[in-house]
Amino acid sequence: MPALDQLRPKLRRAARLRLEAANCLRIALNEREHQMAAQLIDEALKLEQRSQQLLRDDAT
């Protein structure tokens, strides 16, 4: 089990990644070009997956 001082930075990082994912989706919704919107959605998915991975790693 990781020490608390190691756990908190990972949780903060996970939260920041999740916020960035939400920002990407917000921008994608207002994007007129389909290609750019698709790229933003792909980036949001990657960020959210990394956030989830960090949370899973901390749980184990």
N, C-alpha and C positions, 0 to 999 in steps of 0.2 A: 504494500500500500504506500503511495507516495506521501511525502511529508506535506504538511499544510502550506508551507512556503512555495512548494512546487505546484500544488493543486490550484491555488488562486490565479496564478498567471495563465494557466491553461483554460480556466473557466472564463477569465476576462477575454482571452483570445477567441474562444468559442463564441462569446457574446458579440464581439466586434465583427467576426466573420458573418454571423447571422444578420447583423444590422446591415452589413455591406450587401449581402444577398437580397435583403428586402429593398435596399436602394436600387440595386440593379433591376429588380422586377418593376419597381415604380417607374423608373426611366423607360424600361421596355414598353410599358403600357402606353406611354405617350409618344413612343417612337413611330414615325410614319413609314420608315423603310423597314420592310420585313426582314431583310438580311441582318440589319443592325439589331433589331428586336430579338431575333433568334440568337445572336451572339451574346446579348445581354442575359437572356434567359439561360443559356448554357453556362455562362459565368456564375449566375446566381445558383444554379444547381451544384456546381463545383464548390462554391463557397459554403453552401449549406451541408454538403457531404463532408467537407473537412471539419466543419463545426461539430457535426454529429460524431465524427471519428474522435475528435478531441474529448468529447464528453464520454464516449464509450471507453477510451483509454483510461480516463480518470476513474471510472467506475470499477475497473478491474485491478 
